[in-house]
Amino acid sequence: MKKLFLSLVVGALSLSATAQKAISPAATYLKAFGKIDMADLELKKCEFEPDANAEVLFDKADVYFDNDFNIVNERHKRIKIFNDNGKKNADIRIEYYSGGRLEYITDLQAQTINIVNGKPEITKIDKKQIFTEAIDKSRSALVFSLPNVKPGSVIEFKYRWVSNSYLYMPHWYFQGKIPVRYSQIRTAIPEYFYFKPSVRVPRMFTVNTNTTESQTIGGGTNALAFNNNIDVRGMENIHSLPEEPYMRSDVDNLQSLSFVLTTIRPTGGFVRSGADTWPKVGGYLAEDEDFGKQLKRKLQGEEVIIAKAKELKTDEQKIAYVFNEVKKTMKWNDVDQWYTNEGTVKAWEKKTGNSAEVNLILYHLLKQAGVNAYPMVVSTRDNGRVNPFNPNTHQFNRAVVYIPIDTTRHYVLDATNKYNLYNHVPDNLLNSAGLYIDKENKNYDVIFLQNTEPVRQSYYVNVEIKPEGKMIGTNQVSSYGYNKISRTAKYKTDGETKFIEYLKNKDNNLKISSVKFENMDVDTLPLIQSINFDLELTGSDGNFIYFNPNVLTMMNTNPFISENRYTDIDYGYRDNVSFTGMYKIPAGFKTETLPKSVSLTLPDNGVNFKRIVNASNDVISVRYVIDRQKTTYFKEDYADFREFSRQMYEMMNEQIVLKKS
């Protein structure tokens, strides 16, 4: 049973919510199931986001403790469909932890409301069209699609979610991928518990707070009477969360309210123990049947790999060998879990498994080969950052291998991606945390996963410009680290034809005749790409030749053109990009216009850009250098970042003009 544990430590991600002016009462927005205003049925667009395909009219949760001290969430959600593109919002999927009935869902109702002959017509869902999908042995999903949905429809559903772990209070997301007119959560928490709210919203208001209501469980001499602390919080007119370049996951950016259990006042013997510190969580994992108990299980035929690894002289060689053997042997089934489903032994026999099975196999073989390795649980970028002040297992969705090298360096190995490098923390784990498990020494610690060294990408272009207005030459690209991983994966996944189209970047005037690679399968060396190309220089005539020196870099288009930014810019790692171009000009031509050498720096020194231009005899040389000093740039500083990006891309794309003598 995969229990969800919540911290007894105050969450560090808490932000103060500012008060908003007095609002319309909740009754203005909230309606009983099946009761709807004609104005909502006739609504043609979202008032505050007119181009939206659909809008949440309201989303309401009532969270309370039942007489068995289970946490209950009664949820009611209503959505307006504006057009055909909005109809996908009628496909509903509700996931929950079903193993050992840790959680379950009851009392589901769902229906569609349309206007027919000027009156509301309700179409209820056929119960036979509601399916329970087994995701794995611990998780399930309730899946259904609302009937008779068309532009103008209103859909709604409600259900009752129950968790038998009072340590876990469900998160509430006010925001979503479509706009939300009104969102509200009401909590009724027994006086014996204090859940610290962790708030990520700019303008949440309090509908009602600091009131109490009494509750009694049991009867006679065993009756337990107590007060519930009531808190109601809401938001209105919430813009949808857009997809933005270099943003982290929706989970890290949606306006939300979560809860961290900080205080328990035991009474009546009902308090159950839980893993409320990282050592307790680590100890739980070490003894878990689907995690810790898998680590020493013998794999069929493992002796061959282990024996060969032990013959290698250094740990570095052993790590590289075993890592590549597992990557070659095991296929990831695209399922992310921190725990195994069928177990490492069966996964090894089938040569396929989830992320935990693949990487716990890797751990086992490394350990048997004599490498000082530890299993670790992490959260991928899509799953959201790990809050180190909130010890629980529900934050994690993948198991990997942690290898400390010295006091300042460590490796984090993930064999689910066949193009990962053993000496680079996987980029989808960066800027978050992982919990490593050292059962032998009872050491369970959280490590921040980052890469502080800049990752290089260099271009060297050497071309000859023909008098008829054509550029012919070569580009040698050296890709290091994550740049090597992404380019290797793209080439091996898509094939050479699509890779060449990727390099052309939709430029129909560019022709690539060949691409050759070096060091593709050598983890410690950069990926060298030698590209032969020719480029028609549009706009050139018999007297003038115009060309942009920024050739084959994938850096021609500025991704930061939007005036507003709703999320932080997260590159994941520091980049250092250098470009050198050597351009031989044709006989009979001279330089008419040559860009100047310039330097550009973000106000906080977060990014530095240089352009160095020289002309000597019949050769023009151009050099660009981009050095990102940080991995994350906050949305509050976006105005400066956007202006810097505008100037930098304009400078990189500034043309050189040649004139016939």
N, C-alpha and C positions, 0 to 999 in steps of 0.2 A: 504494500500500500504506500503510495507516494503522497505523504502528508505535506501540506503547505504550512510552513512555519513562519511566524511573524515575530519581529524583534521586540525585545524589552528595552531597546536603546532608542532614544529620540532620533528620528530621521533627519539627516543633514540636508536633504534636498528641500526641506520646508521653506516656503516663501510666504511672506506676509501678503494677505489679500487686502486690497484697498476697498473701502466702502463705496457704494454707488448710491446715487440719489434714490429717493423713495420710488418703489416700483409698483406696477399693477399687482394686485393680489394674485396668488397662484390660481384662484378660481377662474381668472380671466383666460388662462391657458388650458388648465386641466379639465378633462371631461370624463364621465364614466364610460366604460366600455360599451360601444355601440351608439352612444349619444354624440351627435356632431352638429355643429353649426353649418347652415347652408353656405355661409361666407367661406368656410374652409373648403367645402366641396366645389365652390365656384372660383376659388383662388387660381389665378393664372400664372403667377410667378412669385418668387421670394422677394419680399420688399427690400431687404438689405443686401441681397446677392442675386440680382435679376437674371443672371445667365445660368443659374443652377438648374440641373435636370430634375432634382427632387429636393424636398426639405423635410426635416423632422419637425413636425408640429409640436410634439412634446415627447419627452422621455422621462419617466418618473420611476424612482425606486423607493420602496419602504423597507428598511433594514432593521431587524429586531431579533431578539433571542426568544426561542420558544420555551416550553416548560422543561425540556431536556437540555437546555442551554446549547442547543444548536443555533447557528446563525441562519436566519431566513431573509431572503431578498425577494420581495414581491415587486415585479417590474411590469410596467405598461408603457408601450411605445407606439406612437402614431406617426405615419409618414405620408406626405403628399407627393404624388407622382405628376410631374409637369409634362413630360414628353417620352418618346420611345426610349431614349437613352437612359431615362430614370427608372425604367421598368426592372433593371437588374437589382434594385433595392428591395424588390419583393422576394428575392432568394435569401432565405434566412438560415444561418448556421450558428448554433449555440453550443460551445464546447464546455465540458466540465470533467472533473476527475471522478471517474466512476468506480475505480478499484476499491474494493472493500466498502462500497457505498459511502466513501468519504463525502461525495456530493451527489445529489440527485435532483431531478427537475420534475415537477408535477403541475397539474392544473393548467396545462397549456390551452389557450384559446387563440384563434387567429381568424381574421375575416377581412374582406374587401368591401368598401363602400363606394358606390357610384351614384350619379344622378340619372334617374330614369323617369321620364315624363314629369320632370320638375320636382321629383321627390327622391330622398335617399333610398337606395336599394342595397341590402346587405347580402353578400355571398360568403357563407362560412366555409372554412376549409374542411375537406373530407378527412376524417381522422386516419383513413387508410393512406393518405398522402403525407403523413408525418412519419419520418424514419429516424431510427436510432442507429447511428453509424459507430462501429467500434474502431477507434483510431489505433489503439493498442490495448494491452491488458490493463492499463491504468486510466486511459482517457476515452471518452465517448463524445459524440456530438449529436444534437437534435437538429435535423435538417428538414426543411420544408419550403415550398414556394406558394405564395398566396395566389388564389384563383381569380380569374376574370379581371386581370390587371391591365389597364390601358391609360393613356394620357388623361389626366383629370381624376384618376382613382385616388382614394385614401385607403391605406392599409393600416392595420393595427394588430398587435398581438400582446398577450400578457402571459406570464408564467410565474411559478413559485420555485425558487432555487434554494436548496437546503444544504448546509455544510455541517458535519458533525465535529468540526474543529473550531472551537471558539477563538483560537489564536489568529484565525485568518478572517479579516474583514474585507469584503470585496472592494476593489478599486472602482471609482466612478469617473467616467469620461464624459465631461460636458460637451466636448467638441467631437467632431467626426469628419468623414470625408465629404459629407454634404452639410449644408448649413442647418443650424438648429435654432428654432424659434424660442423654445423654452426647455430647460433641463433642470431637474430637481432631485435631490436625494434627502430623504428623511431618515435619521438614525435614532433608535431607541436603545440605549446601552445601559445595562445594569450598573448600579453605583459601585459594584465591586471591581469593575474594569475601567481603565482609562486608556483610550486610544488617542494618541496624538495625531491630529490631522496634518498631512503633508500636502501642501497646496501648490499647484502649478496653474494659476489663473490670474489674469490681470484685473478682473473686475467682477469677481463673485460677490454676491450679496447674501446676507443672512435673512431668511424669511422669518425664522423663529428660533430662538436658542435659549439655553439655560432654563428651560422649564422641565418639570418632572411629571411622571405618572407612576402610579403604584402597580405592582404585579405580585401575584402569589402563586407559588408552585407547591404541589403536594397538598396534603390535607391532615387534619388533626394535629397531633403533637409534632409531626414531621413537616408541617407546613413552613415554608420559607417565604417571608414577605420582604420586599425590597422596592426601591425606587428606580425607575429608568430615567436617565438623563436624555432629554429630547433635543435634537438639533436638526434644523431644516435649512438647507442651503440650495441656492438656485442661480441660474444665469439665463439671460435672454439675448436673442439676436447674436448668435455666435457664428462667426464666419467659418466656412469649411477650411480644413487644413490643406493647403495646396502642396503639390509636388514641386520641390525646389532643387536646383543643382547643389550637390554636395550637402544635402541635409541628412541627419541621422534618421532613425526609424520613427514611424508615427508614434510609437509608444513613448519615445523620449520627448515628443513635442506637443502631443495633444494636451489641451487644457483639462486638468484632471484633479481629483481629490482622492488621496489614499490615506490609509490609517496604519499607525504603528502602535502596537500594544506596549505601553510603558509601565503600567502599574496594575497589580492584582491584589485585591484584599480578600484572601480566602475566607470562606465561611460555609458551614453546612456540609463540608466534605466533597463539594462538587468539582473542585479545581483539578484538572488533569495536567500532568506534566507535559512539557514540550521542549523542543530544541530552540532556545531563545538566545543563544550566543553562538559564535562561529565554532568554538571547540565542540559544543553540543551538536551542531549541524554536522561537523566533520566526523564526530564519533558515530552519529546516526548513519552517515554514508558508509563509513568503514564496515559497519555490520549489516548493511542492507544486502539482501539476497541478490538483488539485481545490479549491485555495484561492487561493494567491498568483497563479497563472497565470490565474485567472478575472477578476482585478480590472480589467483594461484592455480586456476584450473588448467590442466595440461591440454595442449592442443595436438591433434594428430599430426605426426611428422615434424614437430617443431625442432627436433634434435638437429636436423640438417642445417637450419638457419642459425640456431644457437652456436653450433660447432664452428661454422664459418665465421660468425661474428667474433667469437673468442680468439680466432687466429689473427685478427687484425690488431695492430699495435696500439692504436690510440682510441680513446672514447669517441673522439670526433669521427673516426672512420667507422666505428661500430654503429654510432647513431645514424650516420648517413646510409650505411648498408641496410640496417634493419628497417629504417624509415622507408627507403625505396622498395624494399621487398614487400612490405605491407601495402604500399600504394599500388604496386603491380598486381598483388594477389587479391586484395579485397576490393569489392565494389560497394560503394555507399548507395543505399536505397533511397536517398533524399529525405529520410526521416531524421529529425533532430530530437534527441532526448538525452538527458544526463544519465539515464538508467538503461539497462539492456532489456530487450523484449524477449528474444528466444535464448539469450545467453551466448557467451563468447565461443563455447565449444561448437554449438550448432551453427553459428554464424561462420566460423572458420571452415566447417565442413561444406557449407553452401557457398562459400566465398562471397557472401554478401551480408550486409547487416546495417543497423542504424549507426548513428555517429558514435554512440557509447560503445557498441560492440566492436566497431572498427578500431577505435583508439584504445580501448582496454586490451585488445589483442596486441596492439603496438606496445603498450606499457609492459605487458607480460613478457614479451620476447626481449625487450630491452633489459628488463630486470634480470631475466635468466642469462643474458649475455654479460652481466656484470656492470651495467650502466646504472648510475645513481639517479633513478627516475621515480616520479610520483604521479599518480592520477590526479587530475584537476577537473573541476566543473566550472563552466564558463557560460556566458551569454553572448550569442552572436549579435551583430549590429542590428538586424531586423527585429530581434527579440527585445532589445533595449538595454541600456546600461545597468550594471549591477550597483545597487546602493550598498556600500560597505557598512553602513550604520543600521542595516535592516536584515539581520541574519535569518535566512530561510532558504529552502530549496526551490521554491517556486520561481525564483528569479533566473534560474539556470535552465538552459535547454541543450547543452552539449557537454560531453566529456572529452578531454584532451590529455596530453602528457606534458608534465612540467619537469624540466631538467635544470637544476641550478649549476652554473658553470663556475662562478666566483662570487665575490661579495657584491659585484655590480652588474653581472650579466647572467641571463638565464635563457633557455630555449623553451618554446611552447610548440609542441608538435601536433599537427592535425592531419591525419592521413585520408580524410574524406575528400580532399581536393588533391588530385593526382599531380598538380603543378605547384603545390606548396613547397617551399624550401625549408629544410630543417632548421636553418639558422636565422629565420625571420618569423616573428610572431605573426600568425595569419592576420591579414588586414581587416577581416570582419570581426576580429576580437579586440582591436586596438581601442585605447582610451576607455576601457572598462576594467573590470576586476575579475579575478578567478580565485577559487578556493582550492588549495592543494591539500592532499590527504596523506599524512605520514603516520600511519597507524602504529608502526613499531615504536616511534618515539612520542606518540600521542600529541603530535604537532599538527595543528590545523590552522592555516593562516591564509589571509586574503592578500593577494598580490595585485598591484596595479599593472596592467599590461599596456605598454607603450613602446614606441620606437623613437628615440630622440635624435638619432643620426639621420641626416638628410639622405634621401634616396635619389641617386643620380640617374639622369637620362641625357645623353649627349648626341648631337647631330653634327655630322661633318659633310657639307655639300660642296662638291667640286664640279663646276659646269663650264661649258663654253656656250656663249650666246652667238647665234648665227645672224648674219645681216638680214635675212628674210624674216626675222622675228620668231626664232625658236630657241629654246633652251635644251641642251643635251648634256647629260652628266650622270653623276652617281651621288648617292646619299648613304653614308655609313652611320647606322644608328646603334648606339651602345646602351642597352637597357639593363639596369641593375635592380636587384631586390624585387619589390612589388611590381615595378615596371616590367621586369623580366617575366614574372609570374603571369601577369595579365596578357602580355603579348604571346607568350608560349601557349597559354590556354586558348586564346583566340585562334591562333594558327592551327593547333591540333584539333580543335573542336569544329571549326568552320571549313578548314581546308584552304589550299593556296589561292584558289580563285576568289573566294569571299574575302580572304585576308588582303589581297591586292585591292579589291574594291574598298575595303576599310581604309587602306593607305591613301587611296585616291580622294577619299572624303568628298565624293560627289562632284569632283572637278572633271568635267568631260573633256577638257583640253589637255589633261595629263594622261600619259601612257606609260605604264610600267612594263618593261620587257622581261625583267627577271628579279627574283629575290632569293638570296642565299643566306643560310643561317650557320652560325658557329656557336658552340657551347650550350646548345639547347638543353642537353641532358646532364650538364655539369653544374651542380648546385653552387659551387664556390666561384664561378666565373660569370661575367656578364653575357647576356645574349647579344651577339653581334649580327646585325642585319645589313647586308650589302644590297643596295637597290639601284638598278639601272633604269633610267627614265628619260623621257623627253616631254617638253611642255610647250604647247603653242601659246605665244604671248599675244593675247587679244589686244586690239587697239593700236598695235604697232603698224607703221606704214613704211614707205621707203625712206623717210627722213627721220622718223623718231621711233625708238624702241622703249616700251614701258615694261618694267617687270617688278614684281614683289619678291624680295629676297627670301621671304619666309616660306620655304618650300618643304613639303612633306613632313611637317611637324605636328599636325593635328591641333595647332594653336592659332588658327586663323579667325576663329569665332569667339567672341566674348560671351560667356554663359551668364554674366551678371548684368543684364540689361533692364530687368524689372525695377521699377521705382521703389517698390516696397519689398521688405523681407520679413517673413514670419518665423523663420527658424535660423539657428546658428549655422554658419558655414563650417563643416567638418571635413577636412581632407583626409583625416585618419593618420597621416604621417607627413613629415616634412619632405618637400621636393626640392631638388636642385637641378634645374634644367639649363643646359648650355647649348648654343647653336653657333656654328661657325660656317660661313658660306664664302666660297672663293669663286668669283665670276669673271671669266675672261671675256672682255668685250671685243667685238669684231673690228677688223681693220677698217679704217675710214670713219669710225665713230668716236665721239668723245663724250665725256660726262656732262650732261646739261643740268640735271638736278640730282643732288646727293644729300640724303638725310644727315643730320648732324649727330655727333656723338653726344649722348645724354645719359643722365642718371635720374632715377625716380624712386622715391621711398614713401611707403605708407607712413602717416603721421606717427604711429606708435612703433615704427621700424619692424612691423610684422612681415613685410615683404619688401625686397629690394630688387630693382630692375636696372640693368645697364644695357645700353646700345653703343657699340663702338664701331665706327665706320671709317675706312681708309681707302684711298685710291692711289695706286702707284703704277705708272706706265699703263699697261693694258689690262690690269687686274684690279677689281674692286673687292675688298674684304668687308664682311659684315659679321658682327658677333653680338648675340643676345645672351644675357645671363639672368635667370629668374631664381631667386633664393627666398624660399618661404621659411621664415624663422619660427612660425607657430603652426600647429595642426588645426586649431580652432579659432574662428573669428566670430565674435558675438554679433547677433542681429542688431543690437543697439549701436554698433559702430558701422553699420552697413553703408551709410551715406558716404563715408570716407573710402570704404573698400570699393564701392561701386565706381566712384570717381577715379580712383587709382586704376582699376581694371580698364575703364574706358580709355584712359590715356595710354596705358601699357599696350593694349591691343592695337590702338591706332598707330603707335610707334613701331610695333612689330610688322604692321601691314603697310607702312609708308613706302610708296613706290620710288624706284630709281628711274631716271629718264636719261636715255642716251640720244645724242643728236648726230646726224651724219655730218661729217666735216665738209 
